[in-house]
Amino acid sequence: MNGLRAAIGDGLVIARRNVIKIVRVPEVLVFVLISPIMFVLLFAYVFGSAIEIPGGSYREFLIAGIFAQTVIFGATFTGAGLAEDMQKGIIQRFKSLPMSRAAVIVGRTASDVIYNVLSLAIMALTGLLVGWRIRGSFLDAVIGFAILLLFAYAFSWIMALVGLLVPSPEVVNNASFIVIFPLTFIANTFVPSDTLPGPLKTFAEWNPVSAITQASRELFGNIPPGTPEPTAWPLQNPVVYTIIWSFLIIAVFAPLAVAQYRRVTQR
């Protein structure tokens, strides 16, 4: 229990250090704030008139997908940040301090939640400007944003392990894009999964990114009336499926990341 308390307390100190970096490194702030705006405007106006959503608006259909894509991409801050700290020798400095071994990773993943809160706030405001509306209850909307942040937090543990395994932030970014692009595009993020051909449709239906997107659409009230009920279990129960995936990812990758951090700091 004392070890857990120390990891959380020291992790919050590291998280504060990472958040301060937003102010001290302006390009990080620009990426956090400008990238979500670009995604919303680009997809809304480029695809807005090209894709038809029966009984609904493509822009309302789109925003949940943009939310899901952006928070997952935001998780790459964890991997890139850890790789950069290793490259600059900061991890070795942390090693000499009387702090929990898990604190560095706990702090890094926690600070990325703050990055994603900023991104979601900017995207929501931009979405309102292009015609998106929350048509569900206030409580449902809060749960929708919370589910997005939970999944992003879980995914950041995968990126933490990647950041500790590769030699530089550039490699983290390249490696993560190879995984994230198929996950976010072979899904129902930008087009209905029913429009995808055979094997891609099956993959999309069981893809956790599709579940988090579907959960967001349902909680924000962006499912058009008369939309056919999904046939795949994950899309019929997207909130439950997303929570299962989130805790499964944390249960698997958090211990792996902490173990890898210990191996790195013992060299």
Residue pairs with C-beta under 8 A, 6 or more apart in sequence:
3 100
6 99
6 100
6 103
7 100
7 102
7 103
7 106
8 106
9 100
9 103
10 99
10 100
10 103
10 106
10 107
11 100
11 102
11 103
11 104
11 105
11 106
11 107
11 110
12 107
12 110
13 99
13 103
13 107
14 94
14 103
14 104
14 106
14 107
14 108
14 111
15 106
15 107
15 108
15 110
15 111
15 114
16 107
16 111
17 107
18 81
18 107
18 108
18 111
18 112
19 111
19 114
21 28
22 28
22 29
22 32
22 115
23 29
32 74
32 115
32 118
32 119
32 122
33 118
33 119
33 122
35 70
35 73
35 119
36 66
36 70
36 119
36 120
36 122
36 123
36 126
37 122
37 123
37 126
39 66
39 69
39 70
39 123
40 63
40 66
40 123
40 126
40 127
40 130
41 126
41 130
43 62
43 66
43 190
44 59
44 62
44 130
44 131
45 130
47 58
47 62
47 190
48 58
48 59
48 62
48 130
51 58
51 190
51 191
52 58
53 60
53 61
53 192
53 224
54 224
54 226
54 227
55 224
55 225
55 226
55 227
56 222
56 223
56 224
56 227
57 131
59 127
59 130
59 131
59 132
60 131
60 132
60 133
60 222
61 192
61 217
61 222
61 224
62 132
62 190
63 123
63 127
63 132
63 220
63 222
64 189
64 213
64 214
64 216
64 217
64 220
64 222
65 187
65 188
65 189
65 190
65 213
66 123
66 127
66 189
67 120
67 123
67 148
67 213
67 216
68 148
68 151
68 184
68 187
68 189
68 209
68 212
68 213
68 216
69 184
69 189
69 209
70 116
70 119
70 120
70 123
71 116
71 119
71 120
71 148
71 149
71 151
71 152
71 155
72 151
72 152
72 155
72 180
72 183
72 184
72 209
73 180
73 184
74 112
74 115
74 116
74 119
74 152
75 112
75 116
75 152
75 153
75 155
75 156
75 158
75 159
76 159
76 172
76 173
76 176
76 180
77 111
77 112
77 115
77 156
77 159
78 108
78 109
78 112
78 156
78 157
78 159
78 160
78 163
79 159
79 160
79 161
79 162
79 163
79 166
79 169
79 172
79 176
80 159
80 163
80 169
80 172
80 173
81 108
81 163
81 169
82 91
82 104
82 105
82 108
82 160
82 163
82 164
83 163
83 164
83 166
83 167
83 168
83 169
83 171
83 172
84 168
84 169
85 91
85 94
85 104
86 163
86 164
86 264
87 167
87 168
87 169
91 104
91 264
91 265
92 265
94 103
94 104
94 265
95 265
100 106
101 258
101 261
101 262
101 265
102 258
102 261
104 261
105 157
105 160
105 254
105 257
105 258
105 261
108 156
108 160
109 153
109 156
109 157
109 160
112 152
112 153
112 156
113 149
113 152
113 153
113 156
116 148
116 149
116 152
117 149
120 145
120 148
120 149
124 132
132 222
134 141
134 220
134 221
135 220
135 221
135 222
136 144
136 218
136 219
136 220
136 221
140 219
140 220
140 221
141 219
141 220
143 219
143 239
144 215
144 216
144 219
144 220
147 212
147 215
147 216
147 219
147 239
147 242
147 243
148 212
148 216
150 242
150 243
150 246
151 208
151 212
151 242
151 245
151 246
153 246
153 250
154 245
154 246
154 247
154 249
154 250
154 253
155 249
157 249
157 250
157 253
157 254
157 257
158 249
158 253
159 172
159 176
160 253
160 257
161 253
161 256
161 257
161 260
162 172
162 175
162 176
163 169
163 172
164 257
164 260
164 261
164 264
165 260
166 172
166 175
183 207
183 208
183 209
184 209
186 196
186 200
186 203
186 204
186 207
187 193
187 204
187 207
187 209
187 210
187 213
188 204
188 210
188 213
188 214
188 235
189 209
189 210
189 213
193 201
193 204
193 205
193 210
193 235
194 201
196 204
204 210
205 230
205 231
205 232
205 234
205 235
206 232
206 234
208 234
208 241
208 242
208 245
210 234
210 235
210 238
211 234
211 235
211 238
211 241
211 242
211 245
212 238
212 242
213 238
214 230
214 234
214 235
214 238
215 238
215 239
215 241
215 242
216 222
217 223
218 238
218 239
219 239
229 236
230 236
233 241
234 241
